[in-house]
Amino acid sequence: MAQSSKKASPLQVARAVLWSFLGIRKRRDYEADSVELKPQQVIVAGLIGAALFVLGLILLVRLVIGKLV
């Protein structure tokens, strides 16, 4: 089995994880990502994306509650 020399950039990894969070993926993009992305890259980007999402929700709730009180 030949190893691919093509490596995904951090921006490509972030884009792939973002589209996966939204559930919008084209088969062509998925197949290209499966060749270029390493599992470690996807895991780290997913954890960072999830943390940013949770922090964004916390900030939004605090903003809304602060306006109501």
Biopython code that builds the backbone (N, CA, C, O; Angstrom):
import numpy as np
from Bio.PDB.StructureBuilder import StructureBuilder

atoms = [
    (1, "MET", "N", (0.847, -1.176, 0.000)),
    (1, "MET", "CA", (0.000, 0.000, 0.000)),
    (1, "MET", "C", (0.887, 1.231, 0.000)),
    (1, "MET", "O", (1.744, 1.369, 0.873)),
    (2, "ALA", "N", (0.706, 2.114, -0.943)),
    (2, "ALA", "CA", (1.542, 3.293, -1.079)),
    (2, "ALA", "C", (1.031, 4.414, -0.183)),
    (2, "ALA", "O", (-0.173, 4.647, -0.074)),
    (3, "GLN", "N", (1.960, 5.090, 0.448)),
    (3, "GLN", "CA", (1.614, 6.231, 1.293)),
    (3, "GLN", "C", (1.476, 7.473, 0.421)),
    (3, "GLN", "O", (2.264, 7.677, -0.502)),
    (4, "SER", "N", (0.502, 8.282, 0.703)),
    (4, "SER", "CA", (0.301, 9.525, -0.033)),
    (4, "SER", "C", (1.251, 10.580, 0.512)),
    (4, "SER", "O", (1.375, 10.746, 1.726)),
    (5, "SER", "N", (1.928, 11.301, -0.398)),
    (5, "SER", "CA", (2.841, 12.351, 0.045)),
    (5, "SER", "C", (2.104, 13.667, 0.240)),
    (5, "SER", "O", (2.660, 14.612, 0.799)),
    (6, "LYS", "N", (0.868, 13.735, -0.213)),
    (6, "LYS", "CA", (0.072, 14.945, -0.073)),
    (6, "LYS", "C", (-0.407, 15.073, 1.366)),
    (6, "LYS", "O", (-0.954, 14.125, 1.930)),
    (7, "LYS", "N", (-0.203, 16.241, 1.956)),
    (7, "LYS", "CA", (-0.552, 16.469, 3.355)),
    (7, "LYS", "C", (-1.535, 17.641, 3.428)),
    (7, "LYS", "O", (-1.377, 18.639, 2.726)),
    (8, "ALA", "N", (-2.527, 17.509, 4.268)),
    (8, "ALA", "CA", (-3.545, 18.557, 4.396)),
    (8, "ALA", "C", (-3.020, 19.710, 5.237)),
    (8, "ALA", "O", (-2.295, 19.507, 6.211)),
    (9, "SER", "N", (-3.393, 20.914, 4.852)),
    (9, "SER", "CA", (-3.023, 22.099, 5.628)),
    (9, "SER", "C", (-3.987, 22.247, 6.803)),
    (9, "SER", "O", (-5.069, 21.659, 6.793)),
    (10, "PRO", "N", (-3.605, 23.025, 7.812)),
    (10, "PRO", "CA", (-4.522, 23.247, 8.941)),
    (10, "PRO", "C", (-5.864, 23.839, 8.506)),
    (10, "PRO", "O", (-6.899, 23.532, 9.097)),
    (11, "LEU", "N", (-5.849, 24.677, 7.486)),
    (11, "LEU", "CA", (-7.100, 25.260, 6.992)),
    (11, "LEU", "C", (-7.995, 24.186, 6.365)),
    (11, "LEU", "O", (-9.211, 24.210, 6.553)),
    (12, "GLN", "N", (-7.405, 23.250, 5.625)),
    (12, "GLN", "CA", (-8.180, 22.159, 5.044)),
    (12, "GLN", "C", (-8.780, 21.275, 6.137)),
    (12, "GLN", "O", (-9.919, 20.823, 6.021)),
    (13, "VAL", "N", (-8.017, 21.034, 7.187)),
    (13, "VAL", "CA", (-8.509, 20.213, 8.299)),
    (13, "VAL", "C", (-9.669, 20.928, 8.982)),
    (13, "VAL", "O", (-10.698, 20.314, 9.262)),
    (14, "ALA", "N", (-9.506, 22.227, 9.251)),
    (14, "ALA", "CA", (-10.565, 22.998, 9.911)),
    (14, "ALA", "C", (-11.828, 23.016, 9.058)),
    (14, "ALA", "O", (-12.934, 22.878, 9.580)),
    (15, "ARG", "N", (-11.667, 23.185, 7.754)),
    (15, "ARG", "CA", (-12.830, 23.206, 6.856)),
    (15, "ARG", "C", (-13.546, 21.864, 6.845)),
    (15, "ARG", "O", (-14.776, 21.812, 6.869)),
    (16, "ALA", "N", (-12.792, 20.793, 6.809)),
    (16, "ALA", "CA", (-13.393, 19.453, 6.801)),
    (16, "ALA", "C", (-14.160, 19.188, 8.095)),
    (16, "ALA", "O", (-15.254, 18.626, 8.067)),
    (17, "VAL", "N", (-13.588, 19.592, 9.223)),
    (17, "VAL", "CA", (-14.251, 19.383, 10.513)),
    (17, "VAL", "C", (-15.500, 20.260, 10.622)),
    (17, "VAL", "O", (-16.533, 19.811, 11.118)),
    (18, "LEU", "N", (-15.408, 21.504, 10.162)),
    (18, "LEU", "CA", (-16.575, 22.395, 10.205)),
    (18, "LEU", "C", (-17.724, 21.824, 9.382)),
    (18, "LEU", "O", (-18.860, 21.781, 9.855)),
    (19, "TRP", "N", (-17.445, 21.386, 8.163)),
    (19, "TRP", "CA", (-18.502, 20.825, 7.331)),
    (19, "TRP", "C", (-19.054, 19.549, 7.944)),
    (19, "TRP", "O", (-20.242, 19.255, 7.811)),
    (20, "SER", "N", (-18.203, 18.797, 8.611)),
    (20, "SER", "CA", (-18.678, 17.578, 9.271)),
    (20, "SER", "C", (-19.580, 17.908, 10.450)),
    (20, "SER", "O", (-20.567, 17.212, 10.691)),
    (21, "PHE", "N", (-19.245, 18.980, 11.198)),
    (21, "PHE", "CA", (-20.115, 19.418, 12.292)),
    (21, "PHE", "C", (-21.501, 19.769, 11.764)),
    (21, "PHE", "O", (-22.514, 19.460, 12.392)),
    (22, "LEU", "N", (-21.534, 20.414, 10.611)),
    (22, "LEU", "CA", (-22.810, 20.820, 10.031)),
    (22, "LEU", "C", (-23.521, 19.670, 9.323)),
    (22, "LEU", "O", (-24.710, 19.768, 9.022)),
    (23, "GLY", "N", (-22.806, 18.591, 9.060)),
    (23, "GLY", "CA", (-23.403, 17.440, 8.399)),
    (23, "GLY", "C", (-23.514, 17.600, 6.897)),
    (23, "GLY", "O", (-24.292, 16.899, 6.250)),
    (24, "ILE", "N", (-22.743, 18.515, 6.338)),
    (24, "ILE", "CA", (-22.792, 18.768, 4.905)),
    (24, "ILE", "C", (-21.465, 18.329, 4.298)),
    (24, "ILE", "O", (-20.444, 18.991, 4.485)),
    (25, "ARG", "N", (-21.479, 17.229, 3.581)),
    (25, "ARG", "CA", (-20.255, 16.708, 2.958)),
    (25, "ARG", "C", (-20.596, 16.149, 1.590)),
    (25, "ARG", "O", (-21.565, 15.404, 1.446)),
    (26, "LYS", "N", (-19.823, 16.497, 0.601)),
    (26, "LYS", "CA", (-19.943, 15.878, -0.716)),
    (26, "LYS", "C", (-19.068, 14.638, -0.729)),
    (26, "LYS", "O", (-18.016, 14.608, -0.090)),
    (27, "ARG", "N", (-19.492, 13.632, -1.443)),
    (27, "ARG", "CA", (-18.720, 12.393, -1.506)),
    (27, "ARG", "C", (-17.313, 12.656, -2.052)),
    (27, "ARG", "O", (-16.341, 12.072, -1.573)),
    (28, "ARG", "N", (-17.210, 13.515, -3.031)),
    (28, "ARG", "CA", (-15.909, 13.824, -3.631)),
    (28, "ARG", "C", (-14.978, 14.446, -2.585)),
    (28, "ARG", "O", (-13.804, 14.083, -2.504)),
    (29, "ASP", "N", (-15.500, 15.381, -1.786)),
    (29, "ASP", "CA", (-14.690, 16.015, -0.745)),
    (29, "ASP", "C", (-14.318, 15.017, 0.344)),
    (29, "ASP", "O", (-13.194, 15.024, 0.845)),
    (30, "TYR", "N", (-15.264, 14.162, 0.705)),
    (30, "TYR", "CA", (-14.997, 13.149, 1.728)),
    (30, "TYR", "C", (-13.872, 12.214, 1.286)),
    (30, "TYR", "O", (-12.975, 11.897, 2.067)),
    (31, "GLU", "N", (-13.928, 11.780, 0.037)),
    (31, "GLU", "CA", (-12.898, 10.873, -0.466)),
    (31, "GLU", "C", (-11.542, 11.554, -0.530)),
    (31, "GLU", "O", (-10.523, 10.935, -0.223)),
    (32, "ALA", "N", (-11.517, 12.819, -0.924)),
    (32, "ALA", "CA", (-10.248, 13.556, -0.964)),
    (32, "ALA", "C", (-9.695, 13.741, 0.447)),
    (32, "ALA", "O", (-8.492, 13.599, 0.665)),
    (33, "ASP", "N", (-10.566, 14.056, 1.403)),
    (33, "ASP", "CA", (-10.126, 14.253, 2.785)),
    (33, "ASP", "C", (-9.626, 12.955, 3.404)),
    (33, "ASP", "O", (-8.685, 12.968, 4.197)),
    (34, "SER", "N", (-10.244, 11.846, 3.051)),
    (34, "SER", "CA", (-9.831, 10.573, 3.642)),
    (34, "SER", "C", (-8.419, 10.196, 3.216)),
    (34, "SER", "O", (-7.742, 9.436, 3.908)),
    (35, "VAL", "N", (-7.977, 10.718, 2.091)),
    (35, "VAL", "CA", (-6.617, 10.458, 1.628)),
    (35, "VAL", "C", (-5.632, 11.434, 2.268)),
    (35, "VAL", "O", (-4.525, 11.043, 2.636)),
    (36, "GLU", "N", (-6.025, 12.697, 2.404)),
    (36, "GLU", "CA", (-5.105, 13.740, 2.856)),
    (36, "GLU", "C", (-5.041, 13.903, 4.373)),
    (36, "GLU", "O", (-3.985, 14.233, 4.912)),
    (37, "LEU", "N", (-6.143, 13.678, 5.060)),
    (37, "LEU", "CA", (-6.195, 13.955, 6.495)),
    (37, "LEU", "C", (-5.715, 12.767, 7.310)),
    (37, "LEU", "O", (-5.995, 11.612, 6.988)),
    (38, "LYS", "N", (-4.988, 13.076, 8.367)),
    (38, "LYS", "CA", (-4.574, 12.044, 9.312)),
    (38, "LYS", "C", (-5.577, 12.040, 10.463)),
    (38, "LYS", "O", (-6.123, 13.089, 10.804)),
    (39, "PRO", "N", (-5.825, 10.888, 11.062)),
    (39, "PRO", "CA", (-6.784, 10.827, 12.168)),
    (39, "PRO", "C", (-6.426, 11.769, 13.325)),
    (39, "PRO", "O", (-7.317, 12.336, 13.958)),
    (40, "GLN", "N", (-5.148, 11.936, 13.600)),
    (40, "GLN", "CA", (-4.728, 12.825, 14.683)),
    (40, "GLN", "C", (-5.125, 14.270, 14.387)),
    (40, "GLN", "O", (-5.538, 15.002, 15.287)),
    (41, "GLN", "N", (-4.999, 14.675, 13.127)),
    (41, "GLN", "CA", (-5.388, 16.031, 12.748)),
    (41, "GLN", "C", (-6.886, 16.248, 12.965)),
    (41, "GLN", "O", (-7.304, 17.288, 13.473)),
    (42, "VAL", "N", (-7.673, 15.270, 12.581)),
    (42, "VAL", "CA", (-9.128, 15.392, 12.695)),
    (42, "VAL", "C", (-9.549, 15.414, 14.159)),
    (42, "VAL", "O", (-10.435, 16.180, 14.538)),
    (43, "ILE", "N", (-8.923, 14.580, 14.983)),
    (43, "ILE", "CA", (-9.268, 14.535, 16.407)),
    (43, "ILE", "C", (-8.952, 15.864, 17.073)),
    (43, "ILE", "O", (-9.785, 16.407, 17.799)),
    (44, "VAL", "N", (-7.761, 16.392, 16.835)),
    (44, "VAL", "CA", (-7.368, 17.664, 17.456)),
    (44, "VAL", "C", (-8.280, 18.791, 16.970)),
    (44, "VAL", "O", (-8.757, 19.593, 17.774)),
    (45, "ALA", "N", (-8.524, 18.855, 15.662)),
    (45, "ALA", "CA", (-9.401, 19.898, 15.121)),
    (45, "ALA", "C", (-10.823, 19.748, 15.651)),
    (45, "ALA", "O", (-11.488, 20.750, 15.915)),
    (46, "GLY", "N", (-11.296, 18.526, 15.809)),
    (46, "GLY", "CA", (-12.637, 18.301, 16.354)),
    (46, "GLY", "C", (-12.743, 18.761, 17.798)),
    (46, "GLY", "O", (-13.738, 19.372, 18.187)),
    (47, "LEU", "N", (-11.722, 18.469, 18.593)),
    (47, "LEU", "CA", (-11.732, 18.912, 19.991)),
    (47, "LEU", "C", (-11.685, 20.436, 20.094)),
    (47, "LEU", "O", (-12.390, 21.031, 20.909)),
    (48, "ILE", "N", (-10.862, 21.052, 19.275)),
    (48, "ILE", "CA", (-10.790, 22.516, 19.272)),
    (48, "ILE", "C", (-12.120, 23.106, 18.815)),
    (48, "ILE", "O", (-12.616, 24.059, 19.415)),
    (49, "GLY", "N", (-12.699, 22.541, 17.753)),
    (49, "GLY", "CA", (-13.992, 23.032, 17.261)),
    (49, "GLY", "C", (-15.096, 22.874, 18.290)),
    (49, "GLY", "O", (-15.922, 23.772, 18.457)),
    (50, "ALA", "N", (-15.121, 21.737, 18.985)),
    (50, "ALA", "CA", (-16.140, 21.508, 20.012)),
    (50, "ALA", "C", (-15.957, 22.476, 21.176)),
    (50, "ALA", "O", (-16.935, 23.002, 21.707)),
    (51, "ALA", "N", (-14.709, 22.713, 21.574)),
    (51, "ALA", "CA", (-14.446, 23.647, 22.670)),
    (51, "ALA", "C", (-14.880, 25.064, 22.291)),
    (51, "ALA", "O", (-15.478, 25.767, 23.105)),
    (52, "LEU", "N", (-14.584, 25.482, 21.068)),
    (52, "LEU", "CA", (-15.009, 26.808, 20.619)),
    (52, "LEU", "C", (-16.530, 26.917, 20.553)),
    (52, "LEU", "O", (-17.097, 27.959, 20.884)),
    (53, "PHE", "N", (-17.184, 25.845, 20.127)),
    (53, "PHE", "CA", (-18.645, 25.830, 20.067)),
    (53, "PHE", "C", (-19.248, 25.976, 21.462)),
    (53, "PHE", "O", (-20.167, 26.771, 21.661)),
    (54, "VAL", "N", (-18.738, 25.218, 22.424)),
    (54, "VAL", "CA", (-19.247, 25.278, 23.796)),
    (54, "VAL", "C", (-18.974, 26.645, 24.404)),
    (54, "VAL", "O", (-19.850, 27.214, 25.055)),
    (55, "LEU", "N", (-17.776, 27.182, 24.205)),
    (55, "LEU", "CA", (-17.462, 28.518, 24.728)),
    (55, "LEU", "C", (-18.359, 29.581, 24.097)),
    (55, "LEU", "O", (-18.798, 30.512, 24.772)),
    (56, "GLY", "N", (-18.626, 29.437, 22.812)),
    (56, "GLY", "CA", (-19.535, 30.370, 22.144)),
    (56, "GLY", "C", (-20.941, 30.313, 22.720)),
    (56, "GLY", "O", (-21.583, 31.348, 22.901)),
    (57, "LEU", "N", (-21.426, 29.102, 23.010)),
    (57, "LEU", "CA", (-22.749, 28.967, 23.630)),
    (57, "LEU", "C", (-22.773, 29.575, 25.026)),
    (57, "LEU", "O", (-23.739, 30.242, 25.395)),
    (58, "ILE", "N", (-21.729, 29.354, 25.795)),
    (58, "ILE", "CA", (-21.649, 29.926, 27.147)),
    (58, "ILE", "C", (-21.659, 31.443, 27.074)),
    (58, "ILE", "O", (-22.369, 32.099, 27.837)),
    (59, "LEU", "N", (-20.872, 32.009, 26.157)),
    (59, "LEU", "CA", (-20.848, 33.469, 26.015)),
    (59, "LEU", "C", (-22.206, 34.006, 25.572)),
    (59, "LEU", "O", (-22.647, 35.052, 26.048)),
    (60, "LEU", "N", (-22.864, 33.298, 24.667)),
    (60, "LEU", "CA", (-24.188, 33.721, 24.201)),
    (60, "LEU", "C", (-25.200, 33.703, 25.345)),
    (60, "LEU", "O", (-25.977, 34.646, 25.494)),
    (61, "VAL", "N", (-25.198, 32.648, 26.147)),
    (61, "VAL", "CA", (-26.125, 32.550, 27.279)),
    (61, "VAL", "C", (-25.844, 33.642, 28.294)),
    (61, "VAL", "O", (-26.770, 34.269, 28.809)),
    (62, "ARG", "N", (-24.580, 33.872, 28.582)),
    (62, "ARG", "CA", (-24.239, 34.941, 29.544)),
    (62, "ARG", "C", (-24.657, 36.310, 29.022)),
    (62, "ARG", "O", (-25.108, 37.161, 29.788)),
    (63, "LEU", "N", (-24.507, 36.516, 27.734)),
    (63, "LEU", "CA", (-24.908, 37.788, 27.127)),
    (63, "LEU", "C", (-26.418, 37.969, 27.233)),
    (63, "LEU", "O", (-26.886, 39.049, 27.593)),
    (64, "VAL", "N", (-27.180, 36.931, 26.925)),
    (64, "VAL", "CA", (-28.639, 37.008, 26.971)),
    (64, "VAL", "C", (-29.123, 37.176, 28.413)),
    (64, "VAL", "O", (-29.988, 38.007, 28.687)),
    (65, "ILE", "N", (-28.568, 36.392, 29.323)),
    (65, "ILE", "CA", (-28.978, 36.492, 30.724)),
    (65, "ILE", "C", (-28.581, 37.828, 31.313)),
    (65, "ILE", "O", (-29.316, 38.401, 32.118)),
    (66, "GLY", "N", (-27.422, 38.327, 30.915)),
    (66, "GLY", "CA", (-26.990, 39.635, 31.409)),
    (66, "GLY", "C", (-27.925, 40.731, 30.954)),
    (66, "GLY", "O", (-28.148, 41.692, 31.690)),
    (67, "LYS", "N", (-28.480, 40.612, 29.759)),
    (67, "LYS", "CA", (-29.403, 41.607, 29.242)),
    (67, "LYS", "C", (-30.767, 41.520, 29.936)),
    (67, "LYS", "O", (-31.469, 42.525, 30.039)),
    (68, "LEU", "N", (-31.145, 40.331, 30.411)),
    (68, "LEU", "CA", (-32.452, 40.147, 31.032)),
    (68, "LEU", "C", (-32.450, 40.559, 32.512)),
    (68, "LEU", "O", (-33.491, 40.938, 33.048)),
    (69, "VAL", "N", (-31.319, 40.487, 33.153)),
    (69, "VAL", "CA", (-31.281, 40.753, 34.600)),
    (69, "VAL", "C", (-31.132, 42.212, 34.895)),
    (69, "VAL", "O", (-31.084, 42.604, 36.061)),
]
sb = StructureBuilder()
sb.init_structure("model")
sb.init_model(0)
sb.init_chain("A")
sb.init_seg("    ")
for serial, (resi, resn, name, xyz) in enumerate(atoms, 1):
    if name == "N":
        sb.init_residue(resn, " ", resi, " ")
    sb.init_atom(name, np.array(xyz, "f"), 0.0, 1.0, " ", f" {name:<3s}", serial, name[0])
structure = sb.get_structure()
